[in-house]
Amino acid sequence: MDEELRSLTERLRQEAGASAVFDRLVATEDLDELADVLTEPGQPLWARELAAFRLGSAGDPRAFESLVLLLNHRDPPRCASAAHALARLGDPRTARAAAALATNELRVAYALQPVRLLVELRAPEAVPALITTLRRRLRPHDPYRRVALACVEGLGALGDSRAGPVLNEALAHPTLAEAAVHALARIPRQR
């Protein structure tokens, strides 16, 4: 059992209580049984999350929709687990979905994990989405500094010259300035 699965099972064990269903979902190797949990009516959220995580980690595309919904959940641990599984899923739709979530201004409070997932995927959608999200976070009194910082750090990690202008703008924001300096240092200079 990898560390992410161990962390997930510990968290969900508390939600599930003394449930034989929980133990079965943790132990099963039957991907069809896990997939059934995602489509059966009346399944608790913890069961759906566990099934989606296990399917996604196994590369089963039936987990995609459930994992994207969890990536946009209000509970940060659920978002983090979904991002972990989506990164391992290998579904070509993942980057587009993460970019849509990262740039959705109505859900910006939940954009941290989609931003981090885009950086991990290093997909073509990553740099434009991070630039858009960061530019919106540079407004005065924006309350989403953690999202802005993740964008700055992510753009540095991606090292794309298109990020230069927005990172230069970030230098004017005290909470982002140090990270922006480091990010700009990672971007190759244009000649």
C-alpha positions in Angstrom: 0.0 0.0 0.0 1.5 3.3 -1.0 1.6 6.4 1.3 -1.3 8.2 -0.5 -3.6 5.1 -0.3 -2.6 4.6 3.4 -3.4 8.2 4.2 -6.7 8.0 2.3 -7.8 4.8 4.0 -7.0 6.2 7.5 -9.1 9.3 6.8 -12.0 7.4 5.2 -12.0 4.7 7.9 -13.1 7.3 10.4 -16.0 8.4 8.0 -17.0 4.8 7.4 -17.0 3.7 11.0 -17.1 0.0 11.6 -18.1 -0.9 8.0 -17.6 -4.3 6.4 -18.1 -2.5 3.0 -15.1 -0.3 3.8 -12.9 -3.3 4.5 -14.1 -5.0 1.3 -13.3 -2.0 -0.8 -9.8 -1.6 0.6 -9.0 -5.3 0.1 -10.7 -6.1 -3.3 -8.6 -6.5 -6.4 -11.8 -6.6 -8.6 -11.9 -3.4 -10.6 -15.5 -4.1 -11.7 -16.6 -4.2 -8.1 -15.0 -0.8 -7.5 -16.5 0.6 -10.7 -20.0 -0.6 -9.5 -19.6 1.6 -6.4 -19.4 4.7 -8.7 -22.7 3.9 -10.4 -24.8 2.3 -7.7 -27.3 4.7 -6.2 -27.1 5.5 -2.5 -23.4 4.9 -2.1 -21.8 7.1 0.6 -19.2 9.7 -0.4 -16.4 7.8 1.4 -17.1 4.7 -0.7 -17.2 6.6 -4.0 -14.0 8.3 -3.1 -12.2 5.1 -2.1 -13.4 3.3 -5.3 -12.5 6.2 -7.6 -9.0 6.6 -6.0 -8.3 2.9 -6.4 -9.6 2.8 -9.9 -7.7 5.9 -10.9 -4.4 4.7 -9.4 -4.9 1.5 -11.4 -5.3 3.4 -14.6 -9.0 2.6 -15.0 -10.7 5.3 -17.1 -14.1 4.6 -15.4 -12.8 6.7 -12.4 -12.3 9.9 -14.4 -15.6 11.7 -13.9 -15.7 10.8 -10.2 -12.2 12.0 -9.7 -12.8 15.3 -11.4 -15.8 15.9 -9.2 -13.7 15.1 -6.1 -10.9 17.4 -7.5 -13.4 20.3 -7.2 -14.7 19.3 -3.7 -14.8 21.8 -0.8 -12.8 19.4 1.4 -9.0 19.8 0.7 -8.0 16.2 1.5 -10.5 14.9 -1.0 -9.1 17.3 -3.6 -5.6 16.2 -2.9 -6.4 12.5 -3.1 -8.3 13.0 -6.4 -5.3 15.0 -7.9 -3.0 12.1 -6.9 -5.2 9.5 -8.6 -5.8 11.7 -11.7 -2.1 12.1 -12.1 -1.7 8.3 -12.2 -4.8 7.7 -14.3 -3.2 8.8 -17.6 -6.4 10.0 -19.1 -5.9 12.5 -21.9 -8.9 14.6 -20.6 -7.3 15.2 -17.2 -5.3 18.3 -18.2 -8.3 20.0 -19.9 -10.5 19.3 -16.8 -7.9 20.6 -14.4 -7.4 23.7 -16.5 -11.1 24.4 -16.5 -11.3 24.0 -12.7 -8.2 26.1 -12.1 -9.6 29.0 -14.2 -13.2 28.8 -13.0 -13.5 32.1 -11.1 -16.7 30.8 -9.3 -14.7 27.9 -7.8 -11.3 29.6 -7.2 -11.4 28.7 -3.5 -10.9 25.1 -4.6 -8.3 25.7 -7.4 -5.2 24.8 -5.4 -5.1 21.1 -6.3 -6.1 21.6 -9.9 -3.2 24.1 -10.2 -0.8 21.6 -8.7 -2.1 18.8 -10.9 -1.5 20.9 -14.0 2.1 21.5 -13.0 2.6 17.8 -12.3 1.1 16.8 -15.7 3.2 19.4 -17.6 0.5 19.4 -20.2 0.1 22.1 -23.0 -2.9 23.5 -21.1 -0.8 24.1 -17.9 1.0 27.4 -18.7 -2.0 29.3 -20.2 -4.3 28.2 -17.3 -1.7 29.1 -14.6 -1.1 32.5 -16.2 -4.8 33.2 -16.4 -5.4 32.1 -12.8 -2.4 34.1 -11.5 -3.3 37.2 -13.4 -6.8 37.2 -11.7 -5.1 36.7 -8.2 -3.0 39.8 -8.7 -6.0 42.1 -8.0 -5.8 44.2 -4.8 -7.1 42.4 -1.7 -7.5 39.0 -3.4 -8.1 36.4 -0.6 -6.7 33.4 -2.6 -2.9 33.9 -2.0 -2.3 30.2 -1.7 -3.6 29.7 -5.2 -1.5 32.6 -6.4 1.6 31.2 -4.8 1.0 27.8 -6.3 0.7 29.4 -9.7 3.9 31.3 -9.3 5.8 28.2 -8.1 4.2 26.1 -10.8 5.1 28.6 -13.6 8.7 28.5 -12.3 8.7 24.7 -12.3 7.4 24.7 -15.9 10.0 27.2 -17.0 8.0 28.6 -19.9 8.9 32.1 -21.2 5.3 33.0 -21.7 5.0 33.3 -17.9 7.6 36.1 -17.7 5.2 39.1 -17.9 2.8 37.8 -15.2 5.6 36.7 -13.0 7.1 40.2 -13.3 3.7 41.6 -12.2 3.8 39.2 -9.2 7.0 40.9 -8.0 4.9 43.9 -6.9 3.0 41.7 -4.4 4.9 41.2 -1.1 3.5 37.7 -0.4 4.5 36.5 -3.9 7.7 38.5 -4.6 10.2 36.0 -3.3 8.6 33.1 -5.1 8.3 35.2 -8.3 12.1 35.9 -8.2 12.8 32.2 -7.9 10.3 31.4 -10.7 11.8 34.0 -13.0 15.3 32.6 -12.4 14.1 29.3 -13.8 12.8 30.7 -17.0 15.3 30.7 -19.9 16.3 34.2 -21.1 15.1 35.2 -24.5 17.9 36.4 -26.9 
